[in-house]
Amino acid sequence: MTVVMTKDLAEKLEISEIDTLRSRLTEIQKRDGNPMEVEIQKFGNATAFSAKNIPGPSFNTVKGLKDGDEKQIQHIINFYKQRDIPTRFELTPAHTSPDLLTSLRDAGFYHHDFHSTLYTPCTSNEKCSDLNKKITIRELEEHEFDIFAEIYINGFQMPHFLKNGVAQNNQILHKNKHWTFYLASYNNEPAGIGVLFIKNRIATLAAAATLPHLRNKGIHHALIKRRMYQAYLQECNLVVGQARFGSTSQNNMERAGLQIAYTKAIWIER
């Protein structure tokens, strides 16, 4: 079945992405004393996400900004300035306009990068029997988030001192009904992790990582297919994912049947 891209579908994909990040950061915010200093605030159609003690732009970004939100831009900038965090806007092509882009330019921002959003209708019940027989995938147990964090930080080449934070910030999602974590092994050696978020019958490929020395063996592809199968079991309508444009992650999603919905424009301050 082919699902063609429309503005309504683009908005649905963007909402699912916002829901995924909101769910994750809301749970992190509930940790005693809010140690990651998470704040989430709405400005018109936009949602500003902030996690001051989690480095990088993944959790410190603005999603959902639309044509008509021009007057919200300075309020959003002030929100991040108060937290000493750079302001970063993620714009989808379905909801921008010359007025919005001009307002961002006038506020001192420029188009810095692209990021892909991909999707596919969830129609297949195949378990991918053609996958490498050396790969096994199962759900992660609650006591195994140290393994998860080890793979995550090595897969994304993050500093080792972040390991405990990664473990804690993901373990709190383990009992949340919307989240499922997977561990992939290669010849019985822990090799990769994958995360799935499901809400409103949309399944989001939330994160995945493979240990560097075990790449190019089909592990990331297998994790995508396993999560797609789970989406089928839970009667989802769509599977969506995000990846850096032209990256190996995007390529693997396309090989698994996802197609590009759009590329988001990333705007940052000059």
FENQUI-V877586 format. One record per residue. N is the residue number from 1. SS is DSSP state (h for helix, s for strand, l for the rest). PHI is phi in radians with two decimals (NA if undefined). PSI is psi in whole degrees, -180 to 180 (* if undefined). Layout:
n->N ss->SS phi->PHI psi->PSI
n->N ss->SS phi->PHI psi->PSI
This chain:
n->1 ss->l phi->NA psi->134
n->2 ss->l phi->-1.75 psi->131
n->3 ss->l phi->-2.01 psi->110
n->4 ss->l phi->-1.43 psi->153
n->5 ss->l phi->-1.38 psi->129
n->6 ss->l phi->-2.30 psi->169
n->7 ss->h phi->-1.11 psi->-36
n->8 ss->h phi->-1.13 psi->-43
n->9 ss->h phi->-1.17 psi->-40
n->10 ss->h phi->-1.03 psi->-41
n->11 ss->h phi->-1.15 psi->-38
n->12 ss->h phi->-1.09 psi->-41
n->13 ss->h phi->-1.15 psi->-41
n->14 ss->h phi->-1.15 psi->-41
n->15 ss->h phi->-1.09 psi->-40
n->16 ss->h phi->-1.12 psi->-36
n->17 ss->h phi->-1.18 psi->-41
n->18 ss->h phi->-1.12 psi->-43
n->19 ss->h phi->-1.05 psi->-39
n->20 ss->h phi->-1.10 psi->-49
n->21 ss->h phi->-1.21 psi->-38
n->22 ss->h phi->-1.10 psi->-43
n->23 ss->h phi->-1.06 psi->-46
n->24 ss->h phi->-1.09 psi->-51
n->25 ss->h phi->-1.25 psi->-30
n->26 ss->h phi->-1.09 psi->-41
n->27 ss->h phi->-1.20 psi->-40
n->28 ss->h phi->-1.10 psi->-38
n->29 ss->h phi->-1.09 psi->-26
n->30 ss->l phi->-1.34 psi->-11
n->31 ss->l phi->-1.05 psi->146
n->32 ss->l phi->-0.90 psi->122
n->33 ss->l phi->1.37 psi->4
n->34 ss->l phi->0.81 psi->61
n->35 ss->l phi->-1.13 psi->-23
n->36 ss->l phi->-1.50 psi->-1
n->37 ss->l phi->0.90 psi->56
n->38 ss->s phi->-1.41 psi->134
n->39 ss->s phi->-2.42 psi->138
n->40 ss->s phi->-2.28 psi->129
n->41 ss->s phi->-2.51 psi->141
n->42 ss->s phi->-1.59 psi->139
n->43 ss->s phi->-2.34 psi->99
n->44 ss->l phi->1.09 psi->-126
n->45 ss->l phi->-1.44 psi->-15
n->46 ss->s phi->-1.48 psi->149
n->47 ss->s phi->-2.03 psi->122
n->48 ss->s phi->-1.70 psi->120
n->49 ss->s phi->-1.83 psi->137
n->50 ss->s phi->-2.50 psi->129
n->51 ss->s phi->-2.39 psi->89
n->52 ss->l phi->-1.03 psi->-35
n->53 ss->l phi->-1.70 psi->16
n->54 ss->l phi->-2.00 psi->109
n->55 ss->l phi->-1.19 psi->155
n->56 ss->l phi->1.67 psi->168
n->57 ss->l phi->-1.50 psi->-10
n->58 ss->l phi->-1.03 psi->-38
n->59 ss->l phi->-1.88 psi->4
n->60 ss->l phi->-2.18 psi->83
n->61 ss->s phi->-2.80 psi->162
n->62 ss->s phi->-1.94 psi->126
n->63 ss->s phi->-2.13 psi->148
n->64 ss->l phi->1.58 psi->3
n->65 ss->l phi->-1.09 psi->134
n->66 ss->l phi->-2.32 psi->165
n->67 ss->l phi->-0.93 psi->130
n->68 ss->l phi->1.85 psi->-13
n->69 ss->l phi->-1.66 psi->14
n->70 ss->h phi->-0.95 psi->-39
n->71 ss->h phi->-1.26 psi->-12
n->72 ss->h phi->-1.52 psi->-14
n->73 ss->h phi->-1.06 psi->-46
n->74 ss->h phi->-1.16 psi->-36
n->75 ss->h phi->-1.10 psi->-40
n->76 ss->h phi->-1.16 psi->-44
n->77 ss->h phi->-1.02 psi->-44
n->78 ss->h phi->-1.11 psi->-38
n->79 ss->h phi->-0.98 psi->-46
n->80 ss->h phi->-1.36 psi->-34
n->81 ss->h phi->-1.08 psi->-39
n->82 ss->l phi->-1.08 psi->-23
n->83 ss->l phi->-1.81 psi->1
n->84 ss->l phi->0.99 psi->46
n->85 ss->l phi->-2.19 psi->136
n->86 ss->l phi->-1.07 psi->142
n->87 ss->l phi->-1.48 psi->135
n->88 ss->s phi->-2.42 psi->124
n->89 ss->s phi->-1.87 psi->136
n->90 ss->s phi->-1.93 psi->115
n->91 ss->s phi->-1.97 psi->133
n->92 ss->l phi->-1.70 psi->148
n->93 ss->l phi->-1.15 psi->-17
n->94 ss->l phi->-1.28 psi->-21
n->95 ss->l phi->-2.25 psi->16
n->96 ss->l phi->-1.67 psi->173
n->97 ss->l phi->-2.76 psi->162
n->98 ss->h phi->-0.97 psi->-37
n->99 ss->h phi->-1.12 psi->-43
n->100 ss->h phi->-1.15 psi->-46
n->101 ss->h phi->-1.15 psi->-38
n->102 ss->h phi->-1.15 psi->-39
n->103 ss->h phi->-1.12 psi->-39
n->104 ss->h phi->-1.14 psi->-42
n->105 ss->h phi->-1.07 psi->-45
n->106 ss->h phi->-1.13 psi->-26
n->107 ss->l phi->-1.46 psi->0
n->108 ss->l phi->1.72 psi->22
n->109 ss->s phi->-1.91 psi->159
n->110 ss->s phi->-2.51 psi->159
n->111 ss->s phi->-1.31 psi->115
n->112 ss->s phi->-1.83 psi->-33
n->113 ss->s phi->-2.81 psi->173
n->114 ss->s phi->-2.12 psi->156
n->115 ss->s phi->-2.56 psi->134
n->116 ss->s phi->-1.55 psi->141
n->117 ss->s phi->-1.99 psi->130
n->118 ss->s phi->-2.14 psi->160
n->119 ss->s phi->-2.75 psi->162
n->120 ss->s phi->-2.73 psi->146
n->121 ss->s phi->-1.13 psi->143
n->122 ss->l phi->-1.61 psi->96
n->123 ss->l phi->-2.25 psi->-14
n->124 ss->l phi->-1.69 psi->140
n->125 ss->l phi->-1.95 psi->17
n->126 ss->l phi->-1.30 psi->141
n->127 ss->l phi->-1.62 psi->7
n->128 ss->l phi->1.10 psi->61
n->129 ss->l phi->-1.18 psi->-13
n->130 ss->l phi->-1.46 psi->1
n->131 ss->l phi->-1.23 psi->157
n->132 ss->l phi->-0.96 psi->125
n->133 ss->l phi->-1.19 psi->-14
n->134 ss->l phi->-1.37 psi->-11
n->135 ss->s phi->-1.70 psi->129
n->136 ss->s phi->-2.17 psi->144
n->137 ss->s phi->-2.31 psi->133
n->138 ss->s phi->-2.52 psi->166
n->139 ss->s phi->-1.22 psi->142
n->140 ss->l phi->-1.28 psi->139
n->141 ss->l phi->-1.47 psi->157
n->142 ss->h phi->-1.09 psi->-31
n->143 ss->h phi->-1.48 psi->4
n->144 ss->h phi->-1.84 psi->19
n->145 ss->h phi->-1.32 psi->-14
n->146 ss->h phi->-1.16 psi->-40
n->147 ss->h phi->-1.12 psi->-45
n->148 ss->h phi->-0.96 psi->-49
n->149 ss->h phi->-1.15 psi->-38
n->150 ss->h phi->-1.07 psi->-45
n->151 ss->h phi->-1.17 psi->-41
n->152 ss->h phi->-1.07 psi->-52
n->153 ss->h phi->-1.22 psi->-33
n->154 ss->h phi->-1.30 psi->-37
n->155 ss->h phi->-1.14 psi->-36
n->156 ss->l phi->-1.76 psi->7
n->157 ss->l phi->0.95 psi->50
n->158 ss->l phi->-1.69 psi->157
n->159 ss->l phi->-1.06 psi->144
n->160 ss->h phi->-1.16 psi->-26
n->161 ss->h phi->-1.16 psi->-12
n->162 ss->h phi->-1.48 psi->-5
n->163 ss->h phi->-1.01 psi->-49
n->164 ss->h phi->-1.09 psi->-40
n->165 ss->h phi->-1.12 psi->-41
n->166 ss->h phi->-1.09 psi->-44
n->167 ss->h phi->-1.08 psi->-48
n->168 ss->h phi->-1.18 psi->-40
n->169 ss->h phi->-1.26 psi->-15
n->170 ss->h phi->-1.78 psi->-33
n->171 ss->h phi->-1.08 psi->-32
n->172 ss->l phi->-1.19 psi->-14
n->173 ss->l phi->-1.59 psi->-7
n->174 ss->l phi->-1.05 psi->-38
n->175 ss->l phi->-1.63 psi->0
n->176 ss->l phi->-1.32 psi->128
n->177 ss->l phi->-1.10 psi->-20
n->178 ss->l phi->-1.46 psi->-14
n->179 ss->s phi->-2.00 psi->140
n->180 ss->s phi->-2.38 psi->136
n->181 ss->s phi->-2.01 psi->140
n->182 ss->s phi->-2.18 psi->145
n->183 ss->s phi->-2.05 psi->124
n->184 ss->s phi->-1.79 psi->136
n->185 ss->s phi->-2.09 psi->149
n->186 ss->s phi->-2.14 psi->118
n->187 ss->l phi->0.90 psi->42
n->188 ss->l phi->1.24 psi->8
n->189 ss->s phi->-1.74 psi->126
n->190 ss->s phi->-0.91 psi->127
n->191 ss->s phi->-2.30 psi->-29
n->192 ss->s phi->-2.77 psi->162
n->193 ss->s phi->-2.32 psi->152
n->194 ss->s phi->-2.48 psi->148
n->195 ss->s phi->-2.22 psi->139
n->196 ss->s phi->-2.21 psi->133
n->197 ss->s phi->-2.12 psi->129
n->198 ss->s phi->-2.21 psi->127
n->199 ss->s phi->-2.69 psi->139
n->200 ss->l phi->0.94 psi->37
n->201 ss->l phi->1.12 psi->24
n->202 ss->s phi->-2.04 psi->126
n->203 ss->s phi->-1.78 psi->125
n->204 ss->s phi->-1.88 psi->126
n->205 ss->s phi->-1.34 psi->91
n->206 ss->s phi->-1.34 psi->-33
n->207 ss->s phi->-2.95 psi->153
n->208 ss->s phi->-2.77 psi->147
n->209 ss->s phi->-2.66 psi->149
n->210 ss->s phi->-2.26 psi->140
n->211 ss->l phi->-1.04 psi->137
n->212 ss->h phi->-0.95 psi->-40
n->213 ss->h phi->-1.35 psi->-4
n->214 ss->h phi->-2.05 psi->20
n->215 ss->l phi->-1.37 psi->167
n->216 ss->l phi->1.12 psi->29
n->217 ss->l phi->-2.11 psi->7
n->218 ss->l phi->1.55 psi->11
n->219 ss->h phi->-1.23 psi->-47
n->220 ss->h phi->-1.09 psi->-43
n->221 ss->h phi->-1.05 psi->-43
n->222 ss->h phi->-1.12 psi->-38
n->223 ss->h phi->-1.16 psi->-36
n->224 ss->h phi->-1.11 psi->-48
n->225 ss->h phi->-1.15 psi->-35
n->226 ss->h phi->-1.15 psi->-41
n->227 ss->h phi->-1.25 psi->-34
n->228 ss->h phi->-1.12 psi->-38
n->229 ss->h phi->-1.15 psi->-41
n->230 ss->h phi->-1.11 psi->-38
n->231 ss->h phi->-1.05 psi->-41
n->232 ss->h phi->-1.09 psi->-45
n->233 ss->h phi->-1.06 psi->-32
n->234 ss->l phi->-1.65 psi->17
n->235 ss->l phi->1.01 psi->42
n->236 ss->l phi->-1.33 psi->155
n->237 ss->l phi->-1.59 psi->-33
n->238 ss->s phi->-2.38 psi->150
n->239 ss->s phi->-2.05 psi->130
n->240 ss->s phi->-2.24 psi->157
n->241 ss->s phi->-2.71 psi->165
n->242 ss->s phi->-2.28 psi->147
n->243 ss->s phi->-2.79 psi->155
n->244 ss->s phi->-1.08 psi->138
n->245 ss->l phi->-1.01 psi->130
n->246 ss->l phi->1.29 psi->8
n->247 ss->l phi->-1.38 psi->169
n->248 ss->h phi->-1.05 psi->-38
n->249 ss->h phi->-1.07 psi->-45
n->250 ss->h phi->-1.09 psi->-44
n->251 ss->h phi->-1.03 psi->-42
n->252 ss->h phi->-1.17 psi->-37
n->253 ss->h phi->-1.11 psi->-41
n->254 ss->h phi->-1.14 psi->-40
n->255 ss->h phi->-1.11 psi->-29
n->256 ss->l phi->-1.46 psi->-4
n->257 ss->l phi->2.00 psi->-6
n->258 ss->l phi->-1.36 psi->153
n->259 ss->s phi->-2.22 psi->158
n->260 ss->s phi->-1.23 psi->126
n->261 ss->s phi->-1.48 psi->-47
n->262 ss->s phi->-2.97 psi->167
n->263 ss->s phi->-1.89 psi->127
n->264 ss->s phi->-1.33 psi->145
n->265 ss->s phi->-1.68 psi->127
n->266 ss->s phi->-1.73 psi->120
n->267 ss->s phi->-1.98 psi->132
n->268 ss->s phi->-2.29 psi->170
n->269 ss->s phi->-1.39 psi->141
n->270 ss->l phi->-1.18 psi->*
